[in-house]
Amino acid sequence: MGLGAMRFLRGLPPALLATAAVVGSICPSAAAANEQLTIKVADRDTGKPIAVRMHLKNAKGVAVKPPGAPFWKDHFAFEGEITLKLPRGNYTFEMERGPEYLDRTGYFTIEPFANDTKAIDMKRFIDMPKALWYAGDLHVHRPVEQIELLMKAEDLHVAPVIAWWNAKNGWTGKKLPESLVTKFDGNRFYHVLAGEDERKGGALLFFNLDKPLDIADARPEFPSPMKYLLAAKEQGAHVDAEKPFWWDFPVWLASGKLDSVGLANNHQQRSGMMDNEAWGKPRDRTLFPAPRGNGRWSQEIYYHVLNCGIRLPPSAGSASGVLPNPVGYNRVYVHVDGELTWEKWFEGLRAGRVVVTNGPLLIPSVRGQLPGHVFRVDAGETAEFEIGLTMSTRDKVEYLEVIQNGQVASEVRLADWKAAGGKLPPIKFERSGWYKDTYRFASTGPYYVEVGYERRISRRSAQFFLDWVRERMKKVELPDAAEQREVLQYHQAAEAYWQALVEKANAE
């Protein structure tokens, strides 16, 4: 059996729970030529100006787009101070700075000849970097020239910026900087040459390459995404399966070349869950009903991965710049000892020392160890593990779940968890396995247990992926016979891999 992950779920309150309100009427000023409002924002504890994200709407509920501020869909970012020239009327706003700060909400009225200044402070209620946890977003499509402000406004430390995406390449005709990684604001980092191959089989994300892969002429089904995955790995890239329900995911998984998979992916949005799997493998809506069905389906697939004895860390991405999410809405926190560097952050991600979230913040500990740790137990012995968990959230949390080998081992109401001093019921293992703590959604990376120094391999989970590959193979229909054979070779290799794993299984 296995030691799982921690996850927790909540009901469906509004997207933002107000933690403070700013209310006012902007008064006239004889010197004012136009109605305007200057907003100044500072950290409550330090008094220093900070960057924030603001959602500002007029009385009709239409998002306001201030000139000069980086705007996306329904929000914009600014640092320290912004002057808004606004028509007369009533306005509402929501202001955020990532999940470690309390939200600010409020409303104001612009009256004739208004000219006023309002000061707003933002209260940090947890400092994850102080505990050596640093947040990153692996799916960012925003312009490079905006990224520093956007990262500061979201209190984000790591962001690979996707510069090439299928036939698009933002660096065409431009000179690349001498260093592809930029460090700014003390210990924040971004890379300007991340890329994405998104076609019929799904989407792969590529990080830490020195140059883009040549995928401009790729067609929807040819060549196979495996061609680019293998080429990227030859250059030492970190490759992320952007979502687990993409049709080619079992093929990528069987290759052993994936470094992470997007568990907190862009179908989880600030405005709610996307209730579909795009062009990926659709879920059974009876088993995974709306509104959380898509997220549950991603988790179900990921648990099958772990049940096959495959230790693939979860990751997170928002797709800001393509989908409505702000940068960093879905984020992966990675634990890094000592000074944070770009290289150490990715090393920690590959090691599974992670927590993925789009809201609640978890700091787990099991026998003093971080997620990704492997506990080894002699055959015939039973091991019991007590899970320590620190949780901070501005969202309404209903309960916590401990997942053991893909099943809920315990469900704990928040009040009971608090009464127990932040400790969850212990988990016992007589056989190898994994566990994790987990909507809104947050989940630790898995912990692993090996009893008798062997991994647990579930026949049911291996068969799940074998059936999937065979279903996918029937969908490959290329008019050119040679191209058909070239693409199918990877699916056939995956079929053989999963068949062998079914035969090797040591658990149901």
Summary of the structure (lengths in Angstrom):
residues: 508
radius of gyration: 23.9
end to end distance: 10.7
largest distance: 84.6
contacts: 1793
relative contact order: 0.15
helix: 20%
strand: 37%
